[in-house]
């Protein structure tokens, strides 16, 4: 029994050490171009196994495109002094402003098509790079937890610059950050558009496990624990679905039927918890964890247009 206990203890410690290293690598980005940015779905079976056991160094995102119209580059600063970069693109006689937030390891050039459509409807747009992404400073990512401050900074910037209504749009990590920021900082946007948000941090980690064809538990729980511990918060308490209970403004929620990163029950939990009667859930039947504007443009534009009209 003592020998079995020692073996069990050794395996338990080894598993936690692996989880701690993996959580560290998943939330720390390295200089662009030095390491692979291949998606888990693009890896071989051996590469996936090495990734899930030992983690992989991830290159930080870079910008590959710029707006096809005149824009101003702005800089905002976090409480700990990180400089965040954004693109402010105004339109004449604007009806309001849409602030757009990208997903994990993305950048502000990702939602350029979405921003262009919002401007065609008469809205200013502000596209932001989260900390440690694109041209913003920093090298650590908390998958939306501390990025909620970045949402607040962008919201306050627009609030001080214009008098019109503000709409927050986010995809994946960007949507999760919005759900956390609104109640935490008592933001009052006219509406929120939430696409592909995970329900809990543990769910997000399980999504990554699915991407490499590995079982979610107990690795997802261990990674959630160590990831939160390494960044100074309780990972199991990070729950966008729970934050949704404090969302009282109109909301448009989107999910792709072929999304392997975010399960339908996560989206339904967020939608169910929203404390607003003016809400709509749109299921994109030909999409996964991706831009609905790019993949199902007509359906996405119709849903967004109707939502914005309903805000008047």
Buried (B, 14 or more C-beta within 10 A) or exposed (E): EEEEEEEEEEEEEEBEEBBBBBBBBBBBBEEEEEBEBEEBEEBEEEBBBBBBBEBBEBBBBEBEEEBEEEBEEBEBEBEEEBBBBBBBBBBEEBBBBBBBBBBBBBBBBBBBEBBBBBBEBBBBBBBBBBBBBBBBBBEBBBBBBBBBBBBBBBBEBBBEBBEBBBBBBBBBBBBBBBBBBBBBBEBEBBBBBBBBBBBBBBBBBBBBBBBBEBEBEEBBBBBBBBBBEBBEBEBEEBBBBBBBBBBBBBBBBBBBEEBEBBBEEBBBBBBEBBEEEBBBBBEBEEBBBBBBBBBBEEBBBEBBBEBBEEBE
